[in-house]
Every structure is written in C-alpha cells, then in structure tokens.
Amino acid sequence: MEKYYPKKNDFHLRLVIIYTGDVKSAESLFETNCITLRMDQAFLSHIDGKTAFDTIFRKVQFGSLLEDNDLMKLVILPLAIPGSQGKQEMLEKVVDLAKQIPDEEQRIFILSGIIVASDKFIDRKYLEQIRRRIHITQLGQPYEKEKIEYGNQKTREMALKMLRRNINIVDIMEITGLTEAELLRLQSENALV
C-alpha cells in the first residue's frame, strides 16, 4: 500500500460483499497467516422481493414517477430471489414491467442494469432478447423522428399543392391539420399569391 499511497499513513480499504438471495448469512472475517479481511456485508435475501416489486408495479400502473431508489431495486430484485428459476422468473417480471415505464432513459437503465447484475444466471436466449430490445429502442428513436419528419414534409407538400389550386384555406386546414399561420408561412416561403 505504501507504494500506491506513500503520503497516506491512515489508508483504509473497505470491502463490501453483496450476497444474492441464496445466502442468508456468512462470516464477516477472513483470516490467513498474512492478511485479515473484515468485510461489510449486504444480504439481498433480507429484501422482500415480492413486496418491493408490487410497490413499484403499483407506481408504474398509477403513472407515478419512479425514483432512483425504485430503479436500483428493479435492477437487483432478481438477485434477491433464491434459486435460479426464481431469479429468472423475477427477471422476466422486471423486464415486462420495464416495458410499461414511459420514460425511455429509465427503461434503458433498468434493462442495462439487469444485464450487468444478472449476468451469471440469466438465460442466454433471454439475455439476447433484452439486448435486442435496448438496441432497437436506441436505434428506433432517430427512425421515429425521421418518420414523423417525413410525414410532416408530405403534409406540407400536399398543403402546398392545394394552395396552388386555390382550395379554400379552411378546407386545407381541416384536411391537413395545419394551422392558418403554418399555411400562410408555407405560402409566403413558396411565393404563392
């Protein structure tokens, strides 16, 4: 330690061990002839996974905003459940719930966090489905914007053609959904009289 922290005489290294729901207790002291480790421990088995999930589920159903604490709970909830099958089932419930969260960043945070946290037990096929969902979501945003812009452009083109044919502006507004101000701007931009 002196090599890396020569000016600090009081260097403290803190070791925190987080145990999955399969572990109920463990020794907090590890001793060998040359080193003694005292570990801080966090047991995910102490989390009531069903209650935590149900609480967050209700928040999502009622449209309440999820807090950072809720997001982290969703990421670790699969780890809090004992057994591989229980973990996989909770994982699938969390992923299904994440689909319902309206905030895109929160959805991606949860799905990405689950991939990292659940790497050792997650079913590989299911893992690929989650990765594709994240990838499609991230790729889909620019595509959706492009589709909207394309639709808006086609609407403006159609409105311009109607303006050139001297169709009543009220009728054009009704057909295209454009406002009078938008039509007048379109008309002046294209020098129509």
N, C-alpha and C positions, 0 to 999 in steps of 0.2 A: 504494500500500500504506500510505503514511503516513496517509491519510485514514481507513482502517479499523483500523489498528493503530498509533496515534500513540505509544504508550508502549513499543512493542517495536522496538528497533533491530536485533535479530537475527532478524527474521521469515523463516521458511523455508517455502516452498511445495514440497510433494512431489507429483510427477506420476507415477502408475503407469499403465502401459498394459498391458492384458491382451489378448494376441493369440489368436485361435482356432487350431484345429489346421491351418488353411490356411496359416499364416505360420510359417516356420522361423527367420527372422532379420529384423532391422530396425535401422536406425540409432538409436542412443540419444541423439543430439544433433541438435537442430534449431536452426539459426541464421538470423536475419534481421538487417536493419540495426538494429532497435530492441530485439530480445529474443533471448535464447538459452535454450533449454529443454534440460535434461538429464533424461531420463526413466528411471525404473526400469521394467524390462520383465519380463513374465511370459509365457512361451510355453507355451500349453496343448498344443502339438504335442510337448512333451517328456514328456507323460503317456502312458503305455502304457494306452490306454483299455480294451482287451480284458482285460488282466491286472487292472486296477483293478475293472472290472465283475465279472469272475469271482470275485475275492476277496470282494467284498460279496455277490454272489449266494450263495456258499457259506455266509457268515454267516447270511443270511436262511434258507436251507434247513435249517441246523442249529439254528435258533431262537436264535442268539446276538444279544445286544443290539447295535444299531448305535450307533456313537459319532458325535459331531458332525462329525468329520472324514469319516466314511463318508457322512453325509447331504450334506455340501458336495460331495464327489466325485461323487455321483449327480447333483446339480444341474448341475455343469459338464461332466460326461462327454460329453454330446452336442456341446459346443463344442470338445472336444479332438479330435474326429474330422474329418479333411479331407473337403471336398466336401459339397454339400447333401444328397445321397442318403445318404451315410454318417452325417451328423448326424441326419437323420430316422430312420434305422434304429436308431441308438443311443438316440435319444429314446424310440422305441416300446419298446425293450428295458427302459429305465429305468422307464417308466410301468408296464409289465407287472410288473416286479419290485416296484414301489411297492405294487401291489395286494396283494402277498403279505406285506407288513410288518404285523404285528399292531397296532403302536402307531399309533393314529389321528392323533396330532399329528405324528408323523414322516412319515406318508403325506401329510398335507396340506402339510407343509413342503416335501417333495420336489416334489410336483405344482405347488405355487405357485411354488417357485423355478425350476422348469423353464419355466413360462410366462414369467417375467420374463427369465431368462437366454437363452432360445431364441427370443425374440420376432421376431428379424429373419429367421429361416429356417424356422420351424415351419410346417407345412401348416395353413392356416386352419381347415379342417374338423376336423382332429385337435385343434387348439387348443380349439375349441368342445367337443369330447368331453371333454377334460381339465377344462375349466371346469365342465361339467355334472357330472362325477364329483365334483369338490370340492364343488360346491353341493349335490348330492344327499347326499353324505356328511355335510355340516354340517347340512342340514335333516333328514336321516334320524335323527340322534341323538335329538332330542326325540320324534320319531314312534315310534321303537323303544321308548323309555321309556314312552310313552303306551300302546303296545300291551301291554307287559308289565304295566303297572298295571291296564289293562282286564282282562287275563286273570286277574290275581290277584284283582280285585274279583269277577269272575264265579265264581271258585273259592270265595271266601268266601261268596258268596250261595248257591251250591249246598250248601256245608257247613252253612250256617245252616238251609236247608230240611230237610236230613237230620237235623240236631239236633232240629228242631221235631217231626219224625216219630218221634223216639226210636230212630233207627237206631243200632246198636252203634258206639261211638266208634272202635273198631279198624277196622271196615269203612270208616268215613268217612275215617280216616287213609289207608287203603290206596287208596281211590278218588280222594281229592283231593290227596294228597301233603303235606297239612298235618300238623304235629306235634300231639301231645296238648296241649302248652302253648298252641299257637295256637288250637286248638279250644276249650279251656277259656276262654281270653281272649275269643274270639268269643262264646261262650255267656254269659259274665258281662257283656260290653258290651251284649248284647241282652236281658239279664234273663230268660234261659230257665231253667227249673227242671226 
